[in-house]
Amino acid sequence: MEITKRKYITTITYDKICNGVKKICRESFFDKKYVDIRVNEINNREYDKEYKIDQDTLFIDFIDIYLKKVSLKIDTYEKYESYVSLTYRYIMDYFENTCIKDITPIFIENLSKQVDNQISKFGNKEKVVSKAVKKDITNFLNKLFNYSMMLNLYEINPMKNYKIQSQSEEFSLEWSLDTLCNVFELSKGTRFHMFLHCFFGTDLKINEILALKWDDLHISENDLINNNCYADVNKKINRKSTSYINDNKKMILKVFDKKIGNEGRTRLVIYKITNSKKIHIPINVAKLLIKWKETEKRKKSCYCNFVDNNLVFSLKNGKACEDRIINKEFDTLKYLNDLPNIKFMKLKLFSKEKILYNEETMTIRELYYNTLFFDYSKWFEVGYMKEGGIYRSNSISAGTNYRNINLKDIQVPKKKEINILKIISLLKNNPDFSKELTSILK
């Protein structure tokens, strides 16, 4: 039997004999006291222990029992783990010290008002709970209450009238040129900054950008002179199910290795698209990409076990980057700098909006690169790189991110020379100095 401890949960892994066949079982716990109880039960071969549940049972304990007794038997292990994750990330905080008898429709109604505007209390404490996560929580709670009704703990499901708000003010704000320039400034030196230029400055889609290889870019000196820079787009990067991969092997160009310990049913792949195309790249974006390529080359020598996939955008170890990482970096940027909660995908529409400038009609994209563009490429240095979505102020008073500092620019003051003869003279001529030094040495 193996016991694995994490920050919030403890997982027990043990072998169980079912009809003469050995089966590997895993169970997760939120409270150490239940770990000790369960270990004793397993050692006594009481695998399917019956637990007493009544109106005075804590709801968190009831969830724990449901996961062991029901979910582990009827759900896949991936689904079971997702329920465990939802419980310790979100649900535990709402039902702490709450008994089954305390949960009424009114309790759920009050809870819904909290959840609609609630932030996650796990990890990033100011991250808003997404609508998708709320839906997962709702589905799981419905399962819990349906099971509790089977045990005659409730006559009516308390979640019966609960509905997720269909309308939300989230992402209702629009992009503006001030916001755009602010985001470029705050993200300088990062992968997201260069990605932002590719997304805003071209007609490339997110998964087309992340699938780009350096061979797909035509940004030579001659291309720059003739303003003929472009990208060959014939593939995308995305997560696909293993069944899709097996059925479409001719379309799959690259299947990336799964994460260690990940038993999921999807893989990150690069696959062909049916309609290849050429996308124009503005000169300013092309110049940034040229300097970005130099940075990426230097990065290879800075990281051990670098995986060279020849991708324009990759993780610090060279492995493929997917869209959720880009969105996560943008969410972090907004949160740390108190930016408007603007949806990243709306930036594409904003870039194509037309505006009248000096009696000439042009797109926001053209206006930015012709009049407002600022070259931040000097920040594309290994010493300036800010991996992991850290976008804090550079001032020391605000809490310096030392990865933003170029060590070559730091001036170390010279040490003052010590006059030994002067010290000896002072000691000889002033007995007080001599006594003080003697006491210090003792």
Buried (B, 14 or more C-beta within 10 A) or exposed (E): EEEEEEEBBBBBEBEEEEEEEEEEBBBBBBBEEBBEBBBEEBEEEEBEBEEEBEEEBBBBBBBBBBBBBBBBEEBEEEEBBBBBBBBBBBBBEBBEEBBBEEBEBEBBEEBBEEBEEBEBBBEBEEBBBEBEBBEBBBEBBBBBBEBBBEEEBBEEBBBEEBEEBEEEEEEEBEBEBEBBBBBBEBBBBBBBBBBBBBBBBBBBBBBBBBBBBEEBBBBEEEBBEEEBBBBBBBBBBBBBEEEBBEEEEEBBBBBBEEEEEEEEEBBBBBBEBEEEEEBBBBBBBBBBBBBBBEBBEEBEEEEEEBBEBEBBBBBBEBBBBBBEBBBBBBBBBBBBBEBEEBBBEEBBEBBEEEEEEEEEEBBBBBBBBEEEBEEBBEBBBEEBBBEEBBBBBEEEEEEEEEBBBEEEEEEEEEEEEEEEEEEEEBBEEEEEEEEEEEEEEE
